[in-house]
Amino acid sequence: MRHDTYDSIFPADDDDATWLVTYADLVTILLVFFVLLYTLSFFEKEQYRKAVETIKVQVEENENLIGLMELMEIPETADTQITIEDITGLHSREKSLFNNITKFVQSSEQKQNISSRILDGKIIVTIKGKALFNSGSASLNNASILIFDEIVQILYDYPEYNINIKGHTDNIPISTPIFPSNWELSAIRATTVLQYLVLQGIRPQRLTATGYGDVMPLVPNTSEENRAQNRRVEFVLEKKEPRS
């Protein structure tokens, strides 16, 4: 068999052919890099879930870590693939904001009337109506000012978050010259809170206010205790979508 054809293409003593070695190394490195990216993009969250459950068992008695554990919850309906953002820790701002809110709730004199949670990627701060308004009124009481001033100080530091203020009532009908129904009462309470935040320096472009009346109860309106829970104002904090 003749080898002259092969030798004519790749002569053994031709130094110019050494670039093939470098080229082959580069192709190999690129292949390994893309295989790594592919593996990371399809890393199963089930492994992460198991690790979180193990941690929760060890710290469930530690109240200082409750906020962190709530943040680490993964909804059952969540995508089972973990993203590059999850791996690189780009959610640190969300964690910081939630931790600051949790500290505020725990240190507040009204902590029995304030709660916080994360739902569908949004941070929700719930304040019972009795801590903000007198019965049947949309005027802020003295206690509410202290609560809102603390919240405003936190919101200043996170301008990338929009704030949707939601007003809710119980199912007991109301009919006054000012508030013909619970819809009006919940809407005016929400806008009253919005106006106060604007006066404290929060940019109006970050704020929206919505009244829901009694259509979105937290618990059934079957007792006075339950109705008190349903009378509330919620701050829904959501990160702004980047402009395309």
C-alpha positions as CSV (number, residue, x, y, z in Angstrom):
1,M,0.0,0.0,0.0
2,R,1.3,3.4,-0.9
3,H,1.7,6.1,1.7
4,D,2.8,8.9,-0.6
5,T,-0.7,10.5,-0.7
6,Y,-0.9,10.8,3.1
7,D,2.8,12.0,3.3
8,S,2.1,14.6,0.7
9,I,-0.7,16.1,2.7
10,F,0.9,15.9,6.2
11,P,4.6,15.6,5.7
12,A,6.3,14.4,8.8
13,D,9.1,17.0,8.7
14,D,6.8,19.9,7.9
15,D,6.8,22.3,11.0
16,D,3.8,24.2,9.6
17,A,1.5,21.2,10.5
18,T,2.1,21.7,14.3
19,W,-0.9,24.1,14.4
20,L,-3.1,21.1,14.2
21,V,-2.1,20.1,17.8
22,T,-3.1,23.5,19.1
23,Y,-6.3,23.5,17.2
24,A,-7.2,20.0,18.5
25,D,-6.6,21.2,22.1
26,L,-8.8,24.2,21.6
27,V,-11.7,22.1,20.2
28,T,-11.4,19.7,23.1
29,I,-11.5,22.5,25.6
30,L,-14.6,24.1,24.0
31,L,-16.3,20.7,23.9
32,V,-15.7,20.2,27.7
33,F,-16.9,23.7,28.4
34,F,-20.2,23.2,26.5
35,V,-20.7,19.8,28.1
36,L,-20.3,21.5,31.5
37,L,-22.8,24.2,30.7
38,Y,-25.3,21.6,29.5
39,T,-24.9,19.6,32.7
40,L,-25.4,22.7,34.9
41,S,-28.5,23.8,33.0
42,F,-30.1,20.5,33.6
43,F,-29.1,20.0,37.2
44,E,-32.1,18.5,39.0
45,K,-33.6,20.6,41.7
46,E,-34.6,17.4,43.5
47,Q,-31.1,17.2,44.9
48,Y,-31.3,20.8,46.1
49,R,-34.7,20.0,47.7
50,K,-33.2,17.1,49.7
51,A,-30.3,19.2,50.9
52,V,-32.7,22.0,52.0
53,E,-35.0,19.5,53.9
54,T,-31.9,18.2,55.7
55,I,-30.9,21.7,56.8
56,K,-34.5,22.5,57.9
57,V,-34.6,19.5,60.2
58,Q,-31.4,20.8,61.9
59,V,-32.5,24.4,62.3
60,E,-36.3,24.2,62.6
61,E,-36.0,25.3,66.3
62,N,-33.9,28.3,65.4
63,E,-36.2,31.3,64.9
64,N,-33.4,33.4,63.4
65,L,-33.4,31.2,60.4
66,I,-37.1,31.0,59.7
67,G,-37.0,33.7,57.1
68,L,-34.1,32.0,55.3
69,M,-35.9,28.7,55.3
70,E,-39.0,30.2,53.9
71,L,-37.0,31.8,51.1
72,M,-35.5,28.4,50.2
73,E,-38.9,26.8,49.8
74,I,-39.4,25.4,46.3
75,P,-43.1,25.2,45.2
76,E,-44.3,21.9,44.0
77,T,-45.2,23.4,40.6
78,A,-41.7,24.9,40.1
79,D,-39.6,24.1,37.1
80,T,-37.4,21.1,38.0
81,Q,-34.4,22.6,36.4
82,I,-32.0,24.9,38.2
83,T,-30.8,28.0,36.4
84,I,-27.4,29.6,36.1
85,E,-28.8,32.5,38.2
86,D,-29.6,30.1,41.0
87,I,-26.1,28.6,40.8
88,T,-24.3,31.9,40.8
89,G,-26.3,33.5,43.6
90,L,-27.8,36.4,41.7
91,H,-30.8,36.3,44.1
92,S,-28.8,37.9,46.9
93,R,-30.8,41.2,46.7
94,E,-34.0,39.3,47.2
95,K,-32.6,37.5,50.2
96,S,-31.3,40.8,51.6
97,L,-34.6,42.5,51.2
98,F,-36.6,39.6,52.8
99,N,-34.1,39.4,55.7
100,N,-34.5,43.1,56.4
101,I,-38.3,42.8,56.3
102,T,-38.1,39.8,58.6
103,K,-36.0,41.7,61.1
104,F,-38.4,44.6,61.0
105,V,-41.4,42.3,61.7
106,Q,-39.6,40.6,64.6
107,S,-38.6,43.8,66.2
108,S,-41.8,45.7,65.7
109,E,-44.2,46.5,68.5
110,Q,-46.9,45.4,66.2
111,K,-45.3,42.1,65.2
112,Q,-48.4,40.2,66.1
113,N,-50.2,42.1,63.4
114,I,-47.5,41.9,60.7
115,S,-46.3,38.9,58.7
116,S,-44.1,38.4,55.6
117,R,-43.8,35.6,53.1
118,I,-42.5,34.8,49.6
119,L,-45.0,33.6,47.0
120,D,-44.3,33.1,43.3
121,G,-41.1,35.1,43.5
122,K,-42.8,38.1,45.2
123,I,-42.3,39.3,48.7
124,I,-45.6,39.9,50.5
125,V,-45.9,41.9,53.7
126,T,-49.3,41.6,55.3
127,I,-50.5,44.1,58.0
128,K,-53.8,43.5,59.8
129,G,-56.3,46.3,59.3
130,K,-56.7,47.0,63.0
131,A,-53.0,48.1,63.2
132,L,-53.7,50.8,60.5
133,F,-57.3,52.0,60.6
134,N,-60.2,52.4,63.0
135,S,-63.3,50.4,62.1
136,G,-65.0,51.7,59.0
137,S,-62.4,54.4,58.5
138,A,-59.8,55.0,55.8
139,S,-57.7,57.4,57.9
140,L,-54.4,56.1,59.1
141,N,-54.2,55.8,62.9
142,N,-51.1,56.8,65.0
143,A,-49.8,53.2,65.2
144,S,-49.7,52.9,61.4
145,I,-47.3,55.8,61.0
146,L,-44.6,54.0,63.0
147,I,-45.1,50.9,60.9
148,F,-45.0,52.7,57.5
149,D,-42.0,54.8,58.5
150,E,-40.0,51.6,59.1
151,I,-41.1,50.0,55.9
152,V,-40.2,53.2,53.9
153,Q,-36.7,53.1,55.2
154,I,-36.3,49.5,53.9
155,L,-38.0,50.3,50.5
156,Y,-35.6,53.3,49.9
157,D,-32.7,50.8,49.6
158,Y,-34.3,48.6,47.0
159,P,-35.5,51.0,44.2
160,E,-35.6,48.1,41.7
161,Y,-38.7,46.7,43.4
162,N,-42.2,47.9,42.5
163,I,-44.8,48.0,45.3
164,N,-48.4,46.9,44.8
165,I,-50.6,47.9,47.7
166,K,-53.7,45.7,48.1
167,G,-56.6,46.5,50.4
168,H,-58.9,43.8,51.7
169,T,-61.9,43.7,54.0
170,D,-64.1,41.0,55.6
171,N,-67.5,40.0,54.3
172,I,-69.7,42.1,56.6
173,P,-71.5,44.7,54.4
174,I,-70.8,48.4,54.8
175,S,-73.0,51.2,53.5
176,T,-72.2,54.8,54.4
177,P,-72.2,58.0,52.5
178,I,-68.4,57.7,52.1
179,F,-68.2,54.0,51.5
180,P,-71.2,52.5,49.7
181,S,-69.6,49.0,49.8
182,N,-66.5,47.1,50.9
183,W,-65.0,47.7,47.5
184,E,-64.8,51.5,48.0
185,L,-63.5,51.0,51.6
186,S,-60.7,48.7,50.5
187,A,-59.7,50.8,47.5
188,I,-59.6,54.1,49.4
189,R,-57.5,52.4,52.2
190,A,-55.0,51.2,49.6
191,T,-54.7,54.6,48.0
192,T,-54.4,56.3,51.4
193,V,-51.4,54.1,52.1
194,L,-50.0,54.9,48.6
195,Q,-50.4,58.6,49.2
196,Y,-48.5,58.4,52.5
197,L,-45.6,56.5,50.9
198,V,-45.4,59.2,48.2
199,L,-45.3,61.9,50.8
200,Q,-42.4,60.0,52.5
201,G,-40.4,60.1,49.2
202,I,-41.2,56.8,47.5
203,R,-41.4,57.5,43.8
204,P,-45.0,57.2,42.5
205,Q,-43.8,55.2,39.5
206,R,-43.0,52.3,41.8
207,L,-46.5,52.3,43.4
208,T,-49.9,50.9,42.5
209,A,-53.0,50.5,44.7
210,T,-55.9,48.1,44.3
211,G,-59.0,47.4,46.4
212,Y,-60.3,43.8,46.5
213,G,-63.1,44.1,49.0
214,D,-63.9,40.7,50.5
215,V,-63.3,38.5,47.4
216,M,-59.8,37.3,48.4
217,P,-60.0,36.2,52.1
218,L,-57.1,34.5,53.8
219,V,-59.4,32.3,55.8
220,P,-63.2,31.7,55.8
221,N,-65.2,34.5,57.3
222,T,-66.7,32.2,59.9
223,S,-65.6,34.0,63.1
224,E,-64.6,37.4,64.3
225,E,-61.0,36.2,64.6
226,N,-61.0,35.1,61.0
227,R,-62.6,38.3,59.8
228,A,-59.9,40.2,61.6
229,Q,-57.3,38.3,59.6
230,N,-59.1,39.1,56.4
231,R,-59.2,42.8,57.1
232,R,-55.7,43.7,55.9
233,V,-53.4,45.7,53.7
234,E,-50.7,43.8,51.7
235,F,-47.5,45.1,50.2
236,V,-46.5,43.0,47.2
237,L,-42.9,43.7,46.3
238,E,-41.9,42.6,42.8
239,K,-38.6,43.2,41.0
240,K,-39.0,45.3,37.9
241,E,-38.7,43.6,34.6
242,P,-35.6,44.7,32.7
243,R,-36.4,46.8,29.7
244,S,-35.8,45.1,26.4
